[in-house]
Amino acid sequence: MQNPSVKAVFFDIDGTLLSFKTHQVSESTERAIAALQARGIKTILSTGRSINSIDHIRYLNFDGFITFNGGYCVAPQGEVLFKKCIDAADIQAILNYARENPLSFSFMSEKEISIHDVTPEIAGMYAHLNIPIPPLIDVDKVDVNSVLQTNIFLGPEQEAAFMAAVMPNSVASRWTPLFADVNPLGQSKKVGIDVFCKHLGINLAETMAFGDGGNDIEMLKHVKVGVAMGNANPEVKAIADYVTDDVDSDGIWNALKHFGVL
């Protein structure tokens, strides 16, 4: 039986909609999203990716885009519903730190992505995501007031000390040991969900979300039904309301059927 209480479903991209094995959306997931839309249920993308790194997924006709882990929310026709940049002092602190210490990082703004230092591990990560390596940062031309998100390439064991010393006005989350997503303090996909609930006139009790990485935790905890993919990180599975099958094993379709949404 269809569950009439769900009016919006939020989807992470990498490892949730997109398989890391095929770099494609499965047929069952395409079918699930089309079926949700046919029932009048809103489907909203919710990703740590830049607004400029989602063109390969737009064909699914989403009803909105939460990008930069909630820092930049956009309606289908391009209307910006919410935007929050990282504190300029934290961006300047990264630049200062990198002049004295080896550090790889990327800066993401509304228009572009650039990266400081490309190691073999970083090149491999971009290949894993099936996206091109961004151009190198010109440290003398960075607009410190325009950075919506940065990726800091350091291990989990170094994260807390780095954030406290260099970026105290920001928050880190991660879905890989290779790097952390860094956003303004208090920012997460949870904020983006609230933006779209208000925009669409939907109650939080009518929401559902799918994710697999550490940057999905706040989102899955915030919605009424938070679903972790079978391939999700252990800490994501621990907080989810339900753990479905892997991204490559019809996980989204199976969970929507389990809850009677489809």
C-alpha positions as CSV (number, residue, x, y, z in Angstrom):
1,M,0.0,0.0,0.0
2,Q,1.2,3.5,-0.8
3,N,2.3,5.5,2.2
4,P,0.5,8.9,1.9
5,S,2.6,10.5,4.7
6,V,5.8,10.8,2.6
7,K,5.7,13.9,0.5
8,A,9.5,14.5,-0.1
9,V,12.5,12.1,-0.5
10,F,16.1,13.4,-0.3
11,F,18.9,11.5,-2.1
12,D,22.7,11.6,-1.7
13,I,24.6,11.0,-4.9
14,D,27.8,9.1,-4.6
15,G,27.3,5.6,-3.2
16,T,23.5,6.2,-3.0
17,L,22.2,7.2,-6.4
18,L,25.4,6.5,-8.2
19,S,27.3,3.3,-8.0
20,F,31.0,3.5,-7.4
21,K,31.4,0.4,-9.6
22,T,29.4,1.5,-12.7
23,H,29.3,5.3,-12.1
24,Q,25.7,5.1,-13.2
25,V,22.2,5.1,-11.7
26,S,20.6,1.7,-11.7
27,E,17.5,1.0,-13.7
28,S,15.6,0.2,-10.5
29,T,16.6,3.6,-9.0
30,E,15.5,5.5,-12.2
31,R,12.2,3.6,-12.0
32,A,11.8,4.4,-8.3
33,I,12.4,8.2,-8.8
34,A,10.0,8.3,-11.8
35,A,7.3,6.5,-9.7
36,L,7.7,8.9,-6.8
37,Q,7.3,11.8,-9.1
38,A,4.2,10.3,-10.7
39,R,2.7,10.1,-7.3
40,G,3.4,13.7,-6.6
41,I,6.2,13.0,-4.1
42,K,9.0,15.6,-4.4
43,T,12.5,14.2,-5.1
44,I,15.4,16.4,-4.0
45,L,19.1,15.9,-4.5
46,S,21.2,16.3,-1.4
47,T,25.0,16.2,-2.0
48,G,28.3,17.5,-0.9
49,R,29.1,18.1,-4.5
50,S,29.3,21.5,-6.1
51,I,26.2,22.8,-8.0
52,N,28.5,22.5,-11.1
53,S,29.3,18.8,-10.6
54,I,25.8,17.4,-10.9
55,D,25.0,17.7,-14.6
56,H,25.3,14.0,-15.1
57,I,22.4,13.4,-12.7
58,R,20.0,16.2,-13.7
59,Y,18.2,14.0,-16.2
60,L,16.3,12.5,-13.3
61,N,14.3,15.8,-13.1
62,F,14.7,16.5,-9.4
63,D,12.5,19.1,-7.7
64,G,15.4,20.8,-6.1
65,F,19.1,20.6,-5.4
66,I,20.9,20.8,-2.0
67,T,24.6,21.2,-2.8
68,F,27.8,21.9,-0.8
69,N,26.3,19.9,2.1
70,G,23.4,22.3,2.5
71,G,25.4,25.5,1.8
72,Y,23.8,26.2,-1.6
73,C,20.1,25.3,-2.2
74,V,18.7,25.8,-5.7
75,A,15.2,25.3,-7.2
76,P,14.9,23.5,-10.5
77,Q,14.8,26.7,-12.6
78,G,17.9,28.1,-10.9
79,E,16.4,30.2,-8.2
80,V,18.9,30.3,-5.2
81,L,16.9,29.6,-2.1
82,F,19.9,29.6,0.4
83,K,23.6,30.4,0.2
84,K,26.2,30.5,3.0
85,C,29.9,30.8,2.5
86,I,32.7,29.7,4.8
87,D,34.1,32.4,7.2
88,A,36.7,34.4,5.2
89,A,39.1,34.2,8.2
90,D,39.1,30.4,8.0
91,I,39.9,30.5,4.2
92,Q,42.7,32.9,4.8
93,A,44.0,30.7,7.5
94,I,44.2,27.7,5.1
95,L,46.2,29.8,2.7
96,N,48.6,30.9,5.5
97,Y,48.9,27.3,6.8
98,A,49.7,25.9,3.3
99,R,52.5,28.4,2.9
100,E,54.3,26.7,5.8
101,N,53.0,23.2,5.7
102,P,52.3,20.5,3.1
103,L,48.6,20.5,2.5
104,S,46.2,19.5,-0.3
105,F,42.8,21.2,-0.4
106,S,40.2,22.3,-2.8
107,F,38.1,25.5,-2.8
108,M,34.5,25.4,-4.2
109,S,32.6,28.5,-5.0
110,E,29.4,29.2,-6.9
111,K,31.2,29.3,-10.3
112,E,34.3,27.1,-10.0
113,I,36.3,24.5,-8.2
114,S,40.1,24.7,-7.8
115,I,42.7,22.5,-6.0
116,H,46.0,23.1,-4.3
117,D,48.5,20.2,-5.0
118,V,47.5,17.0,-6.7
119,T,49.0,13.8,-5.2
120,P,48.5,10.3,-6.7
121,E,45.9,9.6,-4.0
122,I,43.9,12.7,-5.0
123,A,44.1,11.9,-8.7
124,G,42.8,8.4,-7.8
125,M,40.0,9.8,-5.8
126,Y,38.8,12.0,-8.7
127,A,39.0,8.9,-11.0
128,H,36.9,7.0,-8.4
129,L,34.2,9.7,-8.6
130,N,34.6,9.8,-12.4
131,I,35.0,13.5,-12.5
132,P,38.0,15.6,-13.9
133,I,40.7,17.0,-11.6
134,P,40.0,20.7,-11.1
135,P,42.5,23.3,-12.1
136,L,45.2,24.4,-9.6
137,I,44.5,27.3,-7.2
138,D,46.2,30.6,-7.8
139,V,46.8,31.5,-4.1
140,D,47.2,35.1,-5.0
141,K,43.8,35.4,-6.6
142,V,41.6,33.6,-4.1
143,D,38.4,35.4,-3.2
144,V,38.3,34.5,0.5
145,N,34.7,35.7,0.7
146,S,33.2,33.4,-1.9
147,V,34.2,29.8,-0.8
148,L,31.1,27.7,-0.1
149,Q,33.0,24.5,0.7
150,T,36.6,23.2,0.9
151,N,37.9,19.6,0.9
152,I,40.9,19.2,3.2
153,F,43.0,16.2,2.3
154,L,44.1,14.8,5.6
155,G,43.3,11.6,7.7
156,P,40.6,11.4,10.4
157,E,43.3,11.3,13.1
158,Q,44.5,14.8,12.1
159,E,41.1,16.3,11.6
160,A,40.2,17.6,15.1
161,A,43.5,19.3,15.7
162,F,43.5,20.9,12.2
163,M,40.0,22.2,12.5
164,A,40.6,23.7,16.0
165,A,43.8,25.4,15.0
166,V,43.1,26.5,11.4
167,M,39.3,26.6,10.9
168,P,37.5,27.2,14.2
169,N,34.5,28.8,12.4
170,S,33.8,25.7,10.3
171,V,32.7,22.1,10.6
172,A,34.1,19.0,9.0
173,S,32.3,15.8,7.9
174,R,33.6,13.0,5.7
175,W,32.6,10.0,3.7
176,T,36.1,8.8,3.0
177,P,39.4,8.6,5.0
178,L,41.1,10.6,2.3
179,F,39.5,14.0,2.9
180,A,37.0,15.9,4.9
181,D,34.2,18.2,3.5
182,V,34.4,21.5,5.4
183,N,31.5,23.9,5.6
184,P,30.4,26.8,7.8
185,L,29.9,26.0,11.4
186,G,26.3,24.7,11.9
187,Q,26.0,23.8,8.2
188,S,24.9,20.4,7.0
189,K,22.4,18.7,4.7
190,K,19.9,19.1,7.6
191,V,19.8,22.9,6.8
192,G,19.0,22.2,3.2
193,I,16.1,19.9,4.1
194,D,14.6,22.7,6.2
195,V,15.0,25.2,3.3
196,F,13.1,22.9,1.0
197,C,10.5,21.9,3.5
198,K,9.7,25.6,3.9
199,H,9.9,26.3,0.1
200,L,7.6,23.4,-0.8
201,G,5.3,23.7,2.2
202,I,6.1,20.2,3.5
203,N,6.3,19.1,7.1
204,L,9.4,17.4,8.4
205,A,7.2,14.5,9.5
206,E,6.5,13.9,5.8
207,T,10.2,13.4,4.7
208,M,12.5,10.5,3.9
209,A,16.2,10.4,2.9
210,F,18.8,8.0,1.6
211,G,22.6,8.2,2.2
212,D,25.8,6.3,2.8
213,G,28.5,8.7,4.1
214,G,29.4,10.7,7.1
215,N,28.1,13.9,5.6
216,D,24.7,12.2,5.4
217,I,24.3,11.5,9.2
218,E,22.7,14.8,10.1
219,M,20.3,14.5,7.1
220,L,19.2,10.9,8.0
221,K,18.8,11.8,11.7
222,H,16.7,14.9,10.8
223,V,14.1,13.4,8.4
224,K,11.2,11.2,9.6
225,V,12.7,8.1,7.9
226,G,16.4,8.0,7.4
227,V,17.6,5.1,5.2
228,A,21.3,4.0,5.1
229,M,22.4,2.1,2.0
230,G,23.8,-1.4,2.5
231,N,27.2,-0.1,1.5
232,A,27.1,2.8,4.0
233,N,29.7,3.5,6.5
234,P,29.1,1.7,9.9
235,E,28.5,5.0,11.7
236,V,25.8,5.9,9.2
237,K,24.1,2.5,9.6
238,A,24.2,3.0,13.4
239,I,22.0,6.1,13.3
240,A,19.6,5.1,10.5
241,D,16.0,4.1,10.9
242,Y,16.5,1.4,8.4
243,V,19.4,-0.2,6.5
244,T,18.6,-1.2,2.9
245,D,20.5,-3.2,0.3
246,D,23.6,-1.9,-1.5
247,V,23.5,0.7,-4.2
248,D,24.2,-2.1,-6.7
249,S,21.4,-4.3,-5.3
250,D,18.3,-2.2,-5.8
251,G,18.7,-0.6,-2.3
252,I,16.5,2.5,-3.0
253,W,13.7,0.6,-4.7
254,N,13.7,-2.1,-2.0
255,A,13.4,0.4,0.8
256,L,10.7,2.4,-0.8
257,K,8.7,-0.8,-1.3
258,H,9.5,-1.9,2.3
259,F,8.0,1.3,3.7
260,G,5.0,1.2,1.3
261,V,6.0,4.5,-0.4
262,L,5.8,2.7,-3.7
